[in-house]
Amino acid sequence: MKVTVHENKCCGAGQCVLLAPEVFDQREDDGIVLLLDAAPPDDLLPAVREAAAVCPAAAIALDEEARAANYLS
């Protein structure tokens, strides 16, 4: 899985950080999302999926096929 965040959409709710703090953080000054790991390990994928699902601004995009493509090369 490849994770992308759209900072311009983020409203700073922080749900992503609560669910997957190894993958997401927030800027100190305005609370906007920071992506810490664009290719999180498999054990974090359920939390990353939930973070994307509950994001009120839909600021988190997931590419489920990205990692699978890496295994084929």
Predicted model as a PDB file, atoms N, CA, C, CB and O in Angstrom, pLDDT in the B-factor column:
MODEL        1                                                                  
ATOM      1  N   MET A   1       0.840  -1.184   0.000  1.00 93.00           N  
ATOM      2  CA  MET A   1       0.000   0.000   0.000  1.00 93.00           C  
ATOM      3  C   MET A   1       0.881   1.242   0.000  1.00 93.00           C  
ATOM      4  CB  MET A   1      -0.954   0.001   1.216  1.00 93.00           C  
ATOM      5  O   MET A   1       1.901   1.311   0.685  1.00 93.00           O  
ATOM      6  N   LYS A   2       0.453   2.214  -0.788  1.00 95.00           N  
ATOM      7  CA  LYS A   2       1.112   3.522  -0.775  1.00 95.00           C  
ATOM      8  C   LYS A   2       0.118   4.540  -0.219  1.00 95.00           C  
ATOM      9  CB  LYS A   2       1.607   3.937  -2.216  1.00 95.00           C  
ATOM     10  O   LYS A   2      -1.035   4.596  -0.648  1.00 95.00           O  
ATOM     11  N   VAL A   3       0.576   5.337   0.736  1.00 97.00           N  
ATOM     12  CA  VAL A   3      -0.261   6.350   1.374  1.00 97.00           C  
ATOM     13  C   VAL A   3       0.142   7.719   0.850  1.00 97.00           C  
ATOM     14  CB  VAL A   3      -0.136   6.290   2.925  1.00 97.00           C  
ATOM     15  O   VAL A   3       1.327   8.034   0.735  1.00 97.00           O  
ATOM     16  N   THR A   4      -0.859   8.524   0.536  1.00 96.00           N  
ATOM     17  CA  THR A   4      -0.643   9.907   0.131  1.00 96.00           C  
ATOM     18  C   THR A   4      -1.567  10.779   0.967  1.00 96.00           C  
ATOM     19  CB  THR A   4      -0.899  10.109  -1.406  1.00 96.00           C  
ATOM     20  O   THR A   4      -2.712  10.409   1.226  1.00 96.00           O  
ATOM     21  N   VAL A   5      -1.073  11.931   1.387  1.00 97.00           N  
ATOM     22  CA  VAL A   5      -1.928  12.882   2.096  1.00 97.00           C  
ATOM     23  C   VAL A   5      -2.023  14.172   1.286  1.00 97.00           C  
ATOM     24  CB  VAL A   5      -1.382  13.168   3.527  1.00 97.00           C  
ATOM     25  O   VAL A   5      -1.077  14.579   0.610  1.00 97.00           O  
ATOM     26  N   HIS A   6      -3.175  14.791   1.374  1.00 97.00           N  
ATOM     27  CA  HIS A   6      -3.431  16.048   0.688  1.00 97.00           C  
ATOM     28  C   HIS A   6      -3.558  17.129   1.767  1.00 97.00           C  
ATOM     29  CB  HIS A   6      -4.731  15.966  -0.215  1.00 97.00           C  
ATOM     30  O   HIS A   6      -4.631  17.345   2.330  1.00 97.00           O  
ATOM     31  N   GLU A   7      -2.448  17.792   2.036  1.00 95.00           N  
ATOM     32  CA  GLU A   7      -2.402  18.789   3.102  1.00 95.00           C  
ATOM     33  C   GLU A   7      -3.426  19.898   2.890  1.00 95.00           C  
ATOM     34  CB  GLU A   7      -1.011  19.386   3.197  1.00 95.00           C  
ATOM     35  O   GLU A   7      -3.973  20.434   3.854  1.00 95.00           O  
ATOM     36  N   ASN A   8      -3.683  20.239   1.642  1.00 97.00           N  
ATOM     37  CA  ASN A   8      -4.632  21.321   1.364  1.00 97.00           C  
ATOM     38  C   ASN A   8      -6.071  20.945   1.710  1.00 97.00           C  
ATOM     39  CB  ASN A   8      -4.551  21.715  -0.097  1.00 97.00           C  
ATOM     40  O   ASN A   8      -6.909  21.832   1.868  1.00 97.00           O  
ATOM     41  N   LYS A   9      -6.377  19.664   1.830  1.00 97.00           N  
ATOM     42  CA  LYS A   9      -7.711  19.215   2.228  1.00 97.00           C  
ATOM     43  C   LYS A   9      -7.841  19.040   3.745  1.00 97.00           C  
ATOM     44  CB  LYS A   9      -8.043  17.905   1.532  1.00 97.00           C  
ATOM     45  O   LYS A   9      -8.946  19.101   4.285  1.00 97.00           O  
ATOM     46  N   CYS A  10      -6.732  18.826   4.420  1.00 97.00           N  
ATOM     47  CA  CYS A  10      -6.735  18.472   5.846  1.00 97.00           C  
ATOM     48  C   CYS A  10      -7.355  19.576   6.692  1.00 97.00           C  
ATOM     49  CB  CYS A  10      -5.309  18.187   6.328  1.00 97.00           C  
ATOM     50  O   CYS A  10      -7.062  20.758   6.514  1.00 97.00           O  
ATOM     51  N   CYS A  11      -8.223  19.161   7.622  1.00 97.00           N  
ATOM     52  CA  CYS A  11      -8.853  20.118   8.535  1.00 97.00           C  
ATOM     53  C   CYS A  11      -8.264  20.028   9.944  1.00 97.00           C  
ATOM     54  CB  CYS A  11     -10.363  19.878   8.586  1.00 97.00           C  
ATOM     55  O   CYS A  11      -8.697  20.745  10.847  1.00 97.00           O  
ATOM     56  N   GLY A  12      -7.271  19.142  10.131  1.00 97.00           N  
ATOM     57  CA  GLY A  12      -6.589  19.063  11.422  1.00 97.00           C  
ATOM     58  C   GLY A  12      -7.350  18.338  12.511  1.00 97.00           C  
ATOM     59  O   GLY A  12      -7.100  18.574  13.693  1.00 97.00           O  
ATOM     60  N   ALA A  13      -8.272  17.461  12.147  1.00 97.00           N  
ATOM     61  CA  ALA A  13      -9.058  16.732  13.155  1.00 97.00           C  
ATOM     62  C   ALA A  13      -8.198  15.790  13.992  1.00 97.00           C  
ATOM     63  CB  ALA A  13     -10.167  15.939  12.478  1.00 97.00           C  
ATOM     64  O   ALA A  13      -8.488  15.572  15.169  1.00 97.00           O  
ATOM     65  N   GLY A  14      -7.141  15.228  13.399  1.00 97.00           N  
ATOM     66  CA  GLY A  14      -6.204  14.402  14.154  1.00 97.00           C  
ATOM     67  C   GLY A  14      -6.596  12.954  14.349  1.00 97.00           C  
ATOM     68  O   GLY A  14      -5.907  12.231  15.069  1.00 97.00           O  
ATOM     69  N   GLN A  15      -7.671  12.507  13.736  1.00 97.00           N  
ATOM     70  CA  GLN A  15      -8.082  11.108  13.893  1.00 97.00           C  
ATOM     71  C   GLN A  15      -7.026  10.154  13.345  1.00 97.00           C  
ATOM     72  CB  GLN A  15      -9.420  10.863  13.188  1.00 97.00           C  
ATOM     73  O   GLN A  15      -6.816   9.073  13.896  1.00 97.00           O  
ATOM     74  N   CYS A  16      -6.369  10.549  12.272  1.00 98.00           N  
ATOM     75  CA  CYS A  16      -5.331   9.705  11.675  1.00 98.00           C  
ATOM     76  C   CYS A  16      -4.187   9.477  12.654  1.00 98.00           C  
ATOM     77  CB  CYS A  16      -4.800  10.339  10.382  1.00 98.00           C  
ATOM     78  O   CYS A  16      -3.657   8.370  12.751  1.00 98.00           O  
ATOM     79  N   VAL A  17      -3.813  10.512  13.368  1.00 98.00           N  
ATOM     80  CA  VAL A  17      -2.709  10.412  14.327  1.00 98.00           C  
ATOM     81  C   VAL A  17      -3.100   9.508  15.495  1.00 98.00           C  
ATOM     82  CB  VAL A  17      -2.307  11.814  14.844  1.00 98.00           C  
ATOM     83  O   VAL A  17      -2.276   8.735  15.985  1.00 98.00           O  
ATOM     84  N   LEU A  18      -4.327   9.600  15.932  1.00 98.00           N  
ATOM     85  CA  LEU A  18      -4.792   8.739  17.025  1.00 98.00           C  
ATOM     86  C   LEU A  18      -4.815   7.275  16.612  1.00 98.00           C  
ATOM     87  CB  LEU A  18      -6.182   9.168  17.483  1.00 98.00           C  
ATOM     88  O   LEU A  18      -4.496   6.399  17.415  1.00 98.00           O  
ATOM     89  N   LEU A  19      -5.190   7.005  15.366  1.00 98.00           N  
ATOM     90  CA  LEU A  19      -5.317   5.626  14.895  1.00 98.00           C  
ATOM     91  C   LEU A  19      -3.994   5.018  14.437  1.00 98.00           C  
ATOM     92  CB  LEU A  19      -6.304   5.569  13.766  1.00 98.00           C  
ATOM     93  O   LEU A  19      -3.767   3.824  14.630  1.00 98.00           O  
ATOM     94  N   ALA A  20      -3.125   5.817  13.838  1.00 98.00           N  
ATOM     95  CA  ALA A  20      -1.869   5.286  13.298  1.00 98.00           C  
ATOM     96  C   ALA A  20      -0.728   6.288  13.513  1.00 98.00           C  
ATOM     97  CB  ALA A  20      -2.022   4.960  11.790  1.00 98.00           C  
ATOM     98  O   ALA A  20      -0.253   6.896  12.554  1.00 98.00           O  
ATOM     99  N   PRO A  21      -0.291   6.460  14.754  1.00 98.00           N  
ATOM    100  CA  PRO A  21       0.745   7.454  15.044  1.00 98.00           C  
ATOM    101  C   PRO A  21       2.104   7.132  14.435  1.00 98.00           C  
ATOM    102  CB  PRO A  21       0.897   7.596  16.520  1.00 98.00           C  
ATOM    103  O   PRO A  21       2.964   8.009  14.356  1.00 98.00           O  
ATOM    104  N   GLU A  22       2.313   5.896  14.005  1.00 98.00           N  
ATOM    105  CA  GLU A  22       3.561   5.531  13.351  1.00 98.00           C  
ATOM    106  C   GLU A  22       3.594   6.021  11.896  1.00 98.00           C  
ATOM    107  CB  GLU A  22       3.757   4.013  13.404  1.00 98.00           C  
ATOM    108  O   GLU A  22       4.654   6.108  11.276  1.00 98.00           O  
ATOM    109  N   VAL A  23       2.410   6.335  11.372  1.00 98.00           N  
ATOM    110  CA  VAL A  23       2.281   6.709   9.964  1.00 98.00           C  
ATOM    111  C   VAL A  23       1.957   8.189   9.792  1.00 98.00           C  
ATOM    112  CB  VAL A  23       1.206   5.869   9.299  1.00 98.00           C  
ATOM    113  O   VAL A  23       2.388   8.811   8.820  1.00 98.00           O  
ATOM    114  N   PHE A  24       1.199   8.757  10.733  1.00 98.00           N  
ATOM    115  CA  PHE A  24       0.751  10.141  10.617  1.00 98.00           C  
ATOM    116  C   PHE A  24       1.147  10.958  11.842  1.00 98.00           C  
ATOM    117  CB  PHE A  24      -0.762  10.193  10.422  1.00 98.00           C  
ATOM    118  O   PHE A  24       1.241  10.434  12.951  1.00 98.00           O  
ATOM    119  N   ASP A  25       1.376  12.241  11.622  1.00 98.00           N  
ATOM    120  CA  ASP A  25       1.605  13.197  12.697  1.00 98.00           C  
ATOM    121  C   ASP A  25       0.924  14.496  12.273  1.00 98.00           C  
ATOM    122  CB  ASP A  25       3.152  13.409  12.984  1.00 98.00           C  
ATOM    123  O   ASP A  25       0.342  14.574  11.191  1.00 98.00           O  
ATOM    124  N   GLN A  26       0.998  15.503  13.123  1.00 98.00           N  
ATOM    125  CA  GLN A  26       0.422  16.811  12.806  1.00 98.00           C  
ATOM    126  C   GLN A  26       1.458  17.895  13.017  1.00 98.00           C  
ATOM    127  CB  GLN A  26      -0.826  17.088  13.666  1.00 98.00           C  
ATOM    128  O   GLN A  26       2.287  17.822  13.924  1.00 98.00           O  
ATOM    129  N   ARG A  27       1.394  18.917  12.149  1.00 97.00           N  
ATOM    130  CA  ARG A  27       2.270  20.069  12.327  1.00 97.00           C  
ATOM    131  C   ARG A  27       1.883  20.786  13.613  1.00 97.00           C  
ATOM    132  CB  ARG A  27       2.188  21.032  11.105  1.00 97.00           C  
ATOM    133  O   ARG A  27       0.704  20.902  13.948  1.00 97.00           O  
ATOM    134  N   GLU A  28       2.882  21.257  14.314  1.00 96.00           N  
ATOM    135  CA  GLU A  28       2.668  21.951  15.593  1.00 96.00           C  
ATOM    136  C   GLU A  28       1.857  23.232  15.426  1.00 96.00           C  
ATOM    137  CB  GLU A  28       4.008  22.278  16.242  1.00 96.00           C  
ATOM    138  O   GLU A  28       0.985  23.527  16.243  1.00 96.00           O  
ATOM    139  N   ASP A  29       2.140  23.992  14.374  1.00 96.00           N  
ATOM    140  CA  ASP A  29       1.551  25.322  14.254  1.00 96.00           C  
ATOM    141  C   ASP A  29       0.087  25.317  13.827  1.00 96.00           C  
ATOM    142  CB  ASP A  29       2.340  26.124  13.279  1.00 96.00           C  
ATOM    143  O   ASP A  29      -0.676  26.178  14.266  1.00 96.00           O  
ATOM    144  N   ASP A  30      -0.326  24.373  12.987  1.00 96.00           N  
ATOM    145  CA  ASP A  30      -1.708  24.420  12.496  1.00 96.00           C  
ATOM    146  C   ASP A  30      -2.448  23.082  12.529  1.00 96.00           C  
ATOM    147  CB  ASP A  30      -1.711  24.933  11.102  1.00 96.00           C  
ATOM    148  O   ASP A  30      -3.622  23.025  12.163  1.00 96.00           O  
ATOM    149  N   GLY A  31      -1.789  22.013  12.957  1.00 97.00           N  
ATOM    150  CA  GLY A  31      -2.450  20.715  13.084  1.00 97.00           C  
ATOM    151  C   GLY A  31      -2.634  19.955  11.789  1.00 97.00           C  
ATOM    152  O   GLY A  31      -3.280  18.907  11.775  1.00 97.00           O  
ATOM    153  N   ILE A  32      -2.080  20.462  10.699  1.00 97.00           N  
ATOM    154  CA  ILE A  32      -2.223  19.795   9.409  1.00 97.00           C  
ATOM    155  C   ILE A  32      -1.420  18.490   9.408  1.00 97.00           C  
ATOM    156  CB  ILE A  32      -1.758  20.724   8.257  1.00 97.00           C  
ATOM    157  O   ILE A  32      -0.340  18.413   9.993  1.00 97.00           O  
ATOM    158  N   VAL A  33      -1.955  17.490   8.755  1.00 97.00           N  
ATOM    159  CA  VAL A  33      -1.362  16.155   8.721  1.00 97.00           C  
ATOM    160  C   VAL A  33       0.042  16.154   8.113  1.00 97.00           C  
ATOM    161  CB  VAL A  33      -2.258  15.215   7.937  1.00 97.00           C  
ATOM    162  O   VAL A  33       0.332  16.875   7.159  1.00 97.00           O  
ATOM    163  N   LEU A  34       0.898  15.319   8.700  1.00 97.00           N  
ATOM    164  CA  LEU A  34       2.226  15.038   8.176  1.00 97.00           C  
ATOM    165  C   LEU A  34       2.310  13.529   7.953  1.00 97.00           C  
ATOM    166  CB  LEU A  34       3.360  15.547   9.153  1.00 97.00           C  
ATOM    167  O   LEU A  34       1.934  12.751   8.829  1.00 97.00           O  
ATOM    168  N   LEU A  35       2.787  13.125   6.822  1.00 97.00           N  
ATOM    169  CA  LEU A  35       2.950  11.707   6.514  1.00 97.00           C  
ATOM    170  C   LEU A  35       4.340  11.264   6.944  1.00 97.00           C  
ATOM    171  CB  LEU A  35       2.725  11.432   5.000  1.00 97.00           C  
ATOM    172  O   LEU A  35       5.343  11.793   6.465  1.00 97.00           O  
ATOM    173  N   LEU A  36       4.396  10.299   7.843  1.00 97.00           N  
ATOM    174  CA  LEU A  36       5.667   9.796   8.345  1.00 97.00           C  
ATOM    175  C   LEU A  36       6.161   8.580   7.574  1.00 97.00           C  
ATOM    176  CB  LEU A  36       5.540   9.451   9.802  1.00 97.00           C  
ATOM    177  O   LEU A  36       7.367   8.348   7.482  1.00 97.00           O  
ATOM    178  N   ASP A  37       5.227   7.796   7.014  1.00 96.00           N  
ATOM    179  CA  ASP A  37       5.597   6.554   6.323  1.00 96.00           C  
ATOM    180  C   ASP A  37       4.634   6.320   5.171  1.00 96.00           C  
ATOM    181  CB  ASP A  37       5.588   5.338   7.301  1.00 96.00           C  
ATOM    182  O   ASP A  37       3.484   5.940   5.392  1.00 96.00           O  
ATOM    183  N   ALA A  38       5.087   6.542   3.952  1.00 96.00           N  
ATOM    184  CA  ALA A  38       4.233   6.388   2.762  1.00 96.00           C  
ATOM    185  C   ALA A  38       4.010   4.935   2.388  1.00 96.00           C  
ATOM    186  CB  ALA A  38       4.842   7.117   1.585  1.00 96.00           C  
ATOM    187  O   ALA A  38       3.109   4.634   1.605  1.00 96.00           O  
ATOM    188  N   ALA A  39       4.811   4.027   2.930  1.00 95.00           N  
ATOM    189  CA  ALA A  39       4.666   2.594   2.652  1.00 95.00           C  
ATOM    190  C   ALA A  39       4.734   1.826   3.968  1.00 95.00           C  
ATOM    191  CB  ALA A  39       5.770   2.094   1.660  1.00 95.00           C  
ATOM    192  O   ALA A  39       5.724   1.149   4.244  1.00 95.00           O  
ATOM    193  N   PRO A  40       3.682   1.930   4.781  1.00 96.00           N  
ATOM    194  CA  PRO A  40       3.712   1.317   6.107  1.00 96.00           C  
ATOM    195  C   PRO A  40       3.760  -0.209   6.040  1.00 96.00           C  
ATOM    196  CB  PRO A  40       2.498   1.755   6.907  1.00 96.00           C  
ATOM    197  O   PRO A  40       3.311  -0.807   5.062  1.00 96.00           O  
ATOM    198  N   PRO A  41       4.307  -0.833   7.082  1.00 96.00           N  
ATOM    199  CA  PRO A  41       4.360  -2.294   7.125  1.00 96.00           C  
ATOM    200  C   PRO A  41       2.965  -2.899   7.250  1.00 96.00           C  
ATOM    201  CB  PRO A  41       5.236  -2.758   8.288  1.00 96.00           C  
ATOM    202  O   PRO A  41       2.010  -2.240   7.661  1.00 96.00           O  
ATOM    203  N   ASP A  42       2.883  -4.154   6.888  1.00 95.00           N  
ATOM    204  CA  ASP A  42       1.590  -4.849   6.844  1.00 95.00           C  
ATOM    205  C   ASP A  42       0.813  -4.796   8.153  1.00 95.00           C  
ATOM    206  CB  ASP A  42       1.805  -6.278   6.466  1.00 95.00           C  
ATOM    207  O   ASP A  42      -0.414  -4.707   8.131  1.00 95.00           O  
ATOM    208  N   ASP A  43       1.497  -4.848   9.290  1.00 97.00           N  
ATOM    209  CA  ASP A  43       0.788  -4.862  10.563  1.00 97.00           C  
ATOM    210  C   ASP A  43       0.076  -3.540  10.856  1.00 97.00           C  
ATOM    211  CB  ASP A  43       1.754  -5.176  11.679  1.00 97.00           C  
ATOM    212  O   ASP A  43      -0.816  -3.499  11.704  1.00 97.00           O  
ATOM    213  N   LEU A  44       0.454  -2.462  10.168  1.00 97.00           N  
ATOM    214  CA  LEU A  44      -0.199  -1.166  10.377  1.00 97.00           C  
ATOM    215  C   LEU A  44      -1.313  -0.879   9.365  1.00 97.00           C  
ATOM    216  CB  LEU A  44       0.832  -0.065  10.310  1.00 97.00           C  
ATOM    217  O   LEU A  44      -2.037   0.105   9.512  1.00 97.00           O  
ATOM    218  N   LEU A  45      -1.456  -1.718   8.353  1.00 97.00           N  
ATOM    219  CA  LEU A  45      -2.417  -1.441   7.294  1.00 97.00           C  
ATOM    220  C   LEU A  45      -3.860  -1.326   7.774  1.00 97.00           C  
ATOM    221  CB  LEU A  45      -2.332  -2.505   6.266  1.00 97.00           C  
ATOM    222  O   LEU A  45      -4.571  -0.441   7.300  1.00 97.00           O  
ATOM    223  N   PRO A  46      -4.330  -2.169   8.686  1.00 98.00           N  
ATOM    224  CA  PRO A  46      -5.712  -1.987   9.158  1.00 98.00           C  
ATOM    225  C   PRO A  46      -5.944  -0.610   9.798  1.00 98.00           C  
ATOM    226  CB  PRO A  46      -6.060  -3.078  10.165  1.00 98.00           C  
ATOM    227  O   PRO A  46      -6.988   0.004   9.578  1.00 98.00           O  
ATOM    228  N   ALA A  47      -4.994  -0.136  10.572  1.00 98.00           N  
ATOM    229  CA  ALA A  47      -5.137   1.174  11.211  1.00 98.00           C  
ATOM    230  C   ALA A  47      -5.072   2.295  10.184  1.00 98.00           C  
ATOM    231  CB  ALA A  47      -4.051   1.373  12.273  1.00 98.00           C  
ATOM    232  O   ALA A  47      -5.778   3.295  10.314  1.00 98.00           O  
ATOM    233  N   VAL A  48      -4.233   2.141   9.165  1.00 98.00           N  
ATOM    234  CA  VAL A  48      -4.129   3.156   8.110  1.00 98.00           C  
ATOM    235  C   VAL A  48      -5.426   3.212   7.309  1.00 98.00           C  
ATOM    236  CB  VAL A  48      -2.928   2.856   7.174  1.00 98.00           C  
ATOM    237  O   VAL A  48      -5.908   4.294   6.975  1.00 98.00           O  
ATOM    238  N   ARG A  49      -5.986   2.051   7.004  1.00 98.00           N  
ATOM    239  CA  ARG A  49      -7.268   2.013   6.284  1.00 98.00           C  
ATOM    240  C   ARG A  49      -8.366   2.691   7.093  1.00 98.00           C  
ATOM    241  CB  ARG A  49      -7.669   0.559   5.968  1.00 98.00           C  
ATOM    242  O   ARG A  49      -9.172   3.444   6.548  1.00 98.00           O  
ATOM    243  N   GLU A  50      -8.394   2.423   8.395  1.00 98.00           N  
ATOM    244  CA  GLU A  50      -9.400   3.054   9.250  1.00 98.00           C  
ATOM    245  C   GLU A  50      -9.184   4.566   9.312  1.00 98.00           C  
ATOM    246  CB  GLU A  50      -9.357   2.451  10.669  1.00 98.00           C  
ATOM    247  O   GLU A  50     -10.147   5.332   9.267  1.00 98.00           O  
ATOM    248  N   ALA A  51      -7.937   4.995   9.413  1.00 98.00           N  
ATOM    249  CA  ALA A  51      -7.639   6.429   9.441  1.00 98.00           C  
ATOM    250  C   ALA A  51      -8.149   7.116   8.177  1.00 98.00           C  
ATOM    251  CB  ALA A  51      -6.126   6.662   9.595  1.00 98.00           C  
ATOM    252  O   ALA A  51      -8.737   8.195   8.244  1.00 98.00           O  
ATOM    253  N   ALA A  52      -7.922   6.491   7.034  1.00 98.00           N  
ATOM    254  CA  ALA A  52      -8.406   7.065   5.770  1.00 98.00           C  
ATOM    255  C   ALA A  52      -9.935   7.097   5.750  1.00 98.00           C  
ATOM    256  CB  ALA A  52      -7.871   6.254   4.562  1.00 98.00           C  
ATOM    257  O   ALA A  52     -10.530   8.064   5.275  1.00 98.00           O  
ATOM    258  N   ALA A  53     -10.559   6.058   6.255  1.00 98.00           N  
ATOM    259  CA  ALA A  53     -12.016   5.971   6.230  1.00 98.00           C  
ATOM    260  C   ALA A  53     -12.682   7.013   7.124  1.00 98.00           C  
ATOM    261  CB  ALA A  53     -12.453   4.589   6.651  1.00 98.00           C  
ATOM    262  O   ALA A  53     -13.750   7.525   6.786  1.00 98.00           O  
ATOM    263  N   VAL A  54     -12.065   7.330   8.258  1.00 98.00           N  
ATOM    264  CA  VAL A  54     -12.695   8.263   9.201  1.00 98.00           C  
ATOM    265  C   VAL A  54     -12.253   9.709   9.010  1.00 98.00           C  
ATOM    266  CB  VAL A  54     -12.392   7.838  10.610  1.00 98.00           C  
ATOM    267  O   VAL A  54     -12.771  10.600   9.684  1.00 98.00           O  
ATOM    268  N   CYS A  55     -11.316   9.959   8.115  1.00 98.00           N  
ATOM    269  CA  CYS A  55     -10.846  11.327   7.890  1.00 98.00           C  
ATOM    270  C   CYS A  55     -12.009  12.197   7.411  1.00 98.00           C  
ATOM    271  CB  CYS A  55      -9.683  11.349   6.856  1.00 98.00           C  
ATOM    272  O   CYS A  55     -12.558  11.940   6.339  1.00 98.00           O  
ATOM    273  N   PRO A  56     -12.397  13.217   8.176  1.00 97.00           N  
ATOM    274  CA  PRO A  56     -13.562  14.025   7.794  1.00 97.00           C  
ATOM    275  C   PRO A  56     -13.355  14.855   6.534  1.00 97.00           C  
ATOM    276  CB  PRO A  56     -13.927  14.938   8.920  1.00 97.00           C  
ATOM    277  O   PRO A  56     -14.323  15.290   5.910  1.00 97.00           O  
ATOM    278  N   ALA A  57     -12.101  15.077   6.157  1.00 97.00           N  
ATOM    279  CA  ALA A  57     -11.807  15.891   4.974  1.00 97.00           C  
ATOM    280  C   ALA A  57     -11.395  15.044   3.769  1.00 97.00           C  
ATOM    281  CB  ALA A  57     -10.708  16.890   5.295  1.00 97.00           C  
ATOM    282  O   ALA A  57     -11.099  15.584   2.703  1.00 97.00           O  
ATOM    283  N   ALA A  58     -11.374  13.728   3.934  1.00 98.00           N  
ATOM    284  CA  ALA A  58     -10.925  12.818   2.872  1.00 98.00           C  
ATOM    285  C   ALA A  58      -9.538  13.224   2.354  1.00 98.00           C  
ATOM    286  CB  ALA A  58     -11.947  12.804   1.706  1.00 98.00           C  
ATOM    287  O   ALA A  58      -9.295  13.253   1.148  1.00 98.00           O  
ATOM    288  N   ALA A  59      -8.647  13.531   3.282  1.00 98.00           N  
ATOM    289  CA  ALA A  59      -7.314  14.010   2.941  1.00 98.00           C  
ATOM    290  C   ALA A  59      -6.286  12.890   2.795  1.00 98.00           C  
ATOM    291  CB  ALA A  59      -6.850  14.978   3.985  1.00 98.00           C  
ATOM    292  O   ALA A  59      -5.129  13.152   2.466  1.00 98.00           O  
ATOM    293  N   ILE A  60      -6.695  11.654   3.033  1.00 98.00           N  
ATOM    294  CA  ILE A  60      -5.778  10.514   2.958  1.00 98.00           C  
ATOM    295  C   ILE A  60      -6.198   9.631   1.792  1.00 98.00           C  
ATOM    296  CB  ILE A  60      -5.765   9.702   4.296  1.00 98.00           C  
ATOM    297  O   ILE A  60      -7.344   9.188   1.713  1.00 98.00           O  
ATOM    298  N   ALA A  61      -5.253   9.382   0.889  1.00 97.00           N  
ATOM    299  CA  ALA A  61      -5.512   8.506  -0.256  1.00 97.00           C  
ATOM    300  C   ALA A  61      -4.658   7.254  -0.116  1.00 97.00           C  
ATOM    301  CB  ALA A  61      -5.213   9.234  -1.607  1.00 97.00           C  
ATOM    302  O   ALA A  61      -3.486   7.327   0.254  1.00 97.00           O  
ATOM    303  N   LEU A  62      -5.256   6.106  -0.414  1.00 97.00           N  
ATOM    304  CA  LEU A  62      -4.552   4.830  -0.331  1.00 97.00           C  
ATOM    305  C   LEU A  62      -4.503   4.180  -1.702  1.00 97.00           C  
ATOM    306  CB  LEU A  62      -5.230   3.892   0.686  1.00 97.00           C  
ATOM    307  O   LEU A  62      -5.512   4.115  -2.404  1.00 97.00           O  
ATOM    308  N   ASP A  63      -3.334   3.702  -2.077  1.00 95.00           N  
ATOM    309  CA  ASP A  63      -3.170   2.932  -3.303  1.00 95.00           C  
ATOM    310  C   ASP A  63      -2.848   1.508  -2.872  1.00 95.00           C  
ATOM    311  CB  ASP A  63      -2.040   3.536  -4.241  1.00 95.00           C  
ATOM    312  O   ASP A  63      -1.701   1.181  -2.566  1.00 95.00           O  
ATOM    313  N   GLU A  64      -3.868   0.675  -2.852  1.00 91.00           N  
ATOM    314  CA  GLU A  64      -3.727  -0.699  -2.367  1.00 91.00           C  
ATOM    315  C   GLU A  64      -2.844  -1.546  -3.284  1.00 91.00           C  
ATOM    316  CB  GLU A  64      -5.098  -1.346  -2.234  1.00 91.00           C  
ATOM    317  O   GLU A  64      -2.269  -2.537  -2.833  1.00 91.00           O  
ATOM    318  N   GLU A  65      -2.727  -1.179  -4.543  1.00 88.00           N  
ATOM    319  CA  GLU A  65      -1.974  -1.977  -5.505  1.00 88.00           C  
ATOM    320  C   GLU A  65      -0.477  -1.650  -5.508  1.00 88.00           C  
ATOM    321  CB  GLU A  65      -2.540  -1.769  -6.888  1.00 88.00           C  
ATOM    322  O   GLU A  65       0.307  -2.413  -6.071  1.00 88.00           O  
ATOM    323  N   ALA A  66      -0.072  -0.566  -4.912  1.00 81.00           N  
ATOM    324  CA  ALA A  66       1.319  -0.109  -5.009  1.00 81.00           C  
ATOM    325  C   ALA A  66       2.302  -1.134  -4.475  1.00 81.00           C  
ATOM    326  CB  ALA A  66       1.493   1.192  -4.260  1.00 81.00           C  
ATOM    327  O   ALA A  66       3.311  -1.399  -5.129  1.00 81.00           O  
ATOM    328  N   ARG A  67       2.054  -1.707  -3.338  1.00 62.00           N  
ATOM    329  CA  ARG A  67       2.997  -2.663  -2.777  1.00 62.00           C  
ATOM    330  C   ARG A  67       3.023  -3.947  -3.591  1.00 62.00           C  
ATOM    331  CB  ARG A  67       2.645  -2.968  -1.328  1.00 62.00           C  
ATOM    332  O   ARG A  67       4.085  -4.533  -3.797  1.00 62.00           O  
ATOM    333  N   ALA A  68       1.861  -4.386  -4.052  1.00 49.00           N  
ATOM    334  CA  ALA A  68       1.810  -5.598  -4.870  1.00 49.00           C  
ATOM    335  C   ALA A  68       2.656  -5.429  -6.123  1.00 49.00           C  
ATOM    336  CB  ALA A  68       0.358  -5.938  -5.249  1.00 49.00           C  
ATOM    337  O   ALA A  68       3.344  -6.360  -6.541  1.00 49.00           O  
ATOM    338  N   ALA A  69       2.608  -4.256  -6.718  1.00 54.00           N  
ATOM    339  CA  ALA A  69       3.406  -3.988  -7.916  1.00 54.00           C  
ATOM    340  C   ALA A  69       4.891  -4.071  -7.603  1.00 54.00           C  
ATOM    341  CB  ALA A  69       3.065  -2.609  -8.495  1.00 54.00           C  
ATOM    342  O   ALA A  69       5.672  -4.521  -8.441  1.00 54.00           O  
ATOM    343  N   ASN A  70       5.292  -3.647  -6.420  1.00 56.00           N  
ATOM    344  CA  ASN A  70       6.711  -3.710  -6.029  1.00 56.00           C  
ATOM    345  C   ASN A  70       7.202  -5.149  -5.929  1.00 56.00           C  
ATOM    346  CB  ASN A  70       6.927  -2.997  -4.688  1.00 56.00           C  
ATOM    347  O   ASN A  70       8.364  -5.420  -6.234  1.00 56.00           O  
ATOM    348  N   TYR A  71       6.344  -6.079  -5.510  1.00 46.00           N  
ATOM    349  CA  TYR A  71       6.743  -7.476  -5.387  1.00 46.00           C  
ATOM    350  C   TYR A  71       6.971  -8.122  -6.746  1.00 46.00           C  
ATOM    351  CB  TYR A  71       5.693  -8.252  -4.618  1.00 46.00           C  
ATOM    352  O   TYR A  71       7.746  -9.071  -6.867  1.00 46.00           O  
ATOM    353  N   LEU A  72       6.294  -7.606  -7.769  1.00 47.00           N  
ATOM    354  CA  LEU A  72       6.415  -8.206  -9.093  1.00 47.00           C  
ATOM    355  C   LEU A  72       7.672  -7.768  -9.826  1.00 47.00           C  
ATOM    356  CB  LEU A  72       5.209  -7.864  -9.919  1.00 47.00           C  
ATOM    357  O   LEU A  72       8.090  -8.429 -10.777  1.00 47.00           O  
ATOM    358  N   SER A  73       8.276  -6.684  -9.409  1.00 45.00           N  
ATOM    359  CA  SER A  73       9.456  -6.202 -10.135  1.00 45.00           C  
ATOM    360  C   SER A  73      10.735  -6.802  -9.600  1.00 45.00           C  
ATOM    361  CB  SER A  73       9.538  -4.695 -10.063  1.00 45.00           C  
ATOM    362  O   SER A  73      11.817  -6.498 -10.102  1.00 45.00           O  
TER     363      SER A  73                                                      
ENDMDL                                                                          
END                                                                             
